[in-house]
Amino acid sequence: IIMYERSDGFMIIPGGFGTMDEFFEITTWGQLGLHQKPIGILNMNGYYDHLLQQAEVMVKRGFLKQTNLDAIVVDPTINGLLEKMHNYKPIPTPKWLKKEAL
């Protein structure tokens, strides 16, 4: 929680299960309205293409809202991603629970 509180945003770089765990947790917190910080995916060499395609399937089948997917910024370069994260404007989401409930 300390890293979360001190961060200005979250950048997901190519990684394994631990990276996925952290990505899904912080993305879920955003979906629940616990934060409005930018979440960026560094999609170098298409590393996250299949994950992003799966997210599109989830939207198409009604398991994920398009607005939640749109809250994630993606770029194949570090400079492009940093620029997108810097210019990020939070998408209003309903607050499902309070941070104290964590």
C-alpha positions as CSV (number, residue, x, y, z in Angstrom):
1,I,0.0,0.0,0.0
2,I,2.9,2.4,0.6
3,M,4.1,2.1,-3.0
4,Y,0.6,2.7,-4.2
5,E,0.2,5.8,-2.0
6,R,3.5,7.3,-3.0
7,S,3.1,6.7,-6.7
8,D,1.9,9.1,-9.4
9,G,1.0,6.2,-11.7
10,F,1.8,2.7,-12.6
11,M,3.8,1.3,-15.5
12,I,3.6,-2.3,-16.5
13,I,6.7,-3.6,-18.3
14,P,7.2,-7.0,-19.8
15,G,7.3,-9.6,-17.0
16,G,5.7,-12.8,-15.6
17,F,3.1,-13.8,-13.1
18,G,4.1,-11.3,-10.5
19,T,3.8,-8.5,-13.0
20,M,0.4,-9.7,-14.0
21,D,-0.7,-10.0,-10.4
22,E,0.3,-6.3,-9.7
23,F,-1.3,-5.2,-13.0
24,F,-4.6,-6.8,-12.3
25,E,-4.7,-5.6,-8.7
26,I,-4.0,-1.9,-9.5
27,T,-6.3,-2.0,-12.5
28,T,-9.1,-3.5,-10.3
29,W,-8.5,-0.7,-7.7
30,G,-9.0,1.8,-10.5
31,Q,-12.1,0.0,-11.7
32,L,-13.5,0.1,-8.2
33,G,-12.8,3.9,-8.0
34,L,-10.0,3.6,-5.3
35,H,-7.6,5.7,-7.5
36,Q,-7.5,7.6,-10.7
37,K,-3.8,7.4,-11.4
38,P,-2.6,6.5,-14.9
39,I,-1.9,2.8,-15.6
40,G,0.5,2.4,-18.6
41,I,1.5,-0.7,-20.4
42,L,4.9,-0.8,-22.2
43,N,4.0,-3.0,-25.1
44,M,7.5,-3.5,-26.4
45,N,7.7,-5.8,-29.5
46,G,4.0,-6.6,-29.0
47,Y,4.7,-8.4,-25.7
48,Y,1.2,-7.6,-24.4
49,D,-0.8,-7.9,-27.7
50,H,-2.5,-11.1,-26.6
51,L,-3.5,-9.7,-23.2
52,L,-4.9,-6.6,-24.8
53,Q,-6.8,-8.8,-27.3
54,Q,-8.2,-10.8,-24.5
55,A,-9.4,-7.6,-22.8
56,E,-11.2,-6.7,-26.0
57,V,-12.9,-10.1,-26.0
58,M,-14.0,-9.4,-22.3
59,V,-15.5,-6.1,-23.4
60,K,-17.3,-7.7,-26.4
61,R,-18.8,-10.4,-24.2
62,G,-19.9,-8.0,-21.4
63,F,-17.4,-8.9,-18.7
64,L,-15.5,-5.6,-18.9
65,K,-16.7,-2.1,-19.5
66,Q,-15.0,-0.3,-22.4
67,T,-14.4,2.7,-20.2
68,N,-12.3,0.5,-17.8
69,L,-10.2,-0.7,-20.7
70,D,-9.9,2.9,-22.1
71,A,-8.4,4.0,-18.7
72,I,-5.3,2.0,-19.5
73,V,-2.7,3.7,-21.8
74,V,-0.5,1.6,-24.0
75,D,2.6,2.4,-26.1
76,P,5.5,0.4,-27.5
77,T,8.1,3.0,-26.5
78,I,9.1,4.3,-23.1
79,N,9.0,7.9,-24.2
80,G,5.6,7.5,-25.9
81,L,4.2,5.8,-22.8
82,L,5.6,8.4,-20.4
83,E,4.0,11.2,-22.6
84,K,0.6,9.4,-22.6
85,M,0.8,8.9,-18.8
86,H,1.8,12.6,-18.3
87,N,-1.2,13.7,-20.3
88,Y,-3.6,11.2,-18.8
89,K,-7.0,12.5,-17.9
90,P,-8.9,10.2,-15.4
91,I,-12.1,8.7,-16.6
92,P,-14.9,9.1,-14.1
93,T,-15.8,5.8,-12.5
94,P,-18.3,5.1,-9.7
95,K,-16.7,4.4,-6.3
96,W,-17.5,0.9,-5.2
97,L,-15.8,1.0,-1.8
98,K,-13.5,3.1,0.3
99,K,-9.7,2.7,0.6
100,E,-10.1,1.9,4.3
101,A,-12.0,-1.3,3.3
102,L,-8.7,-2.7,1.9
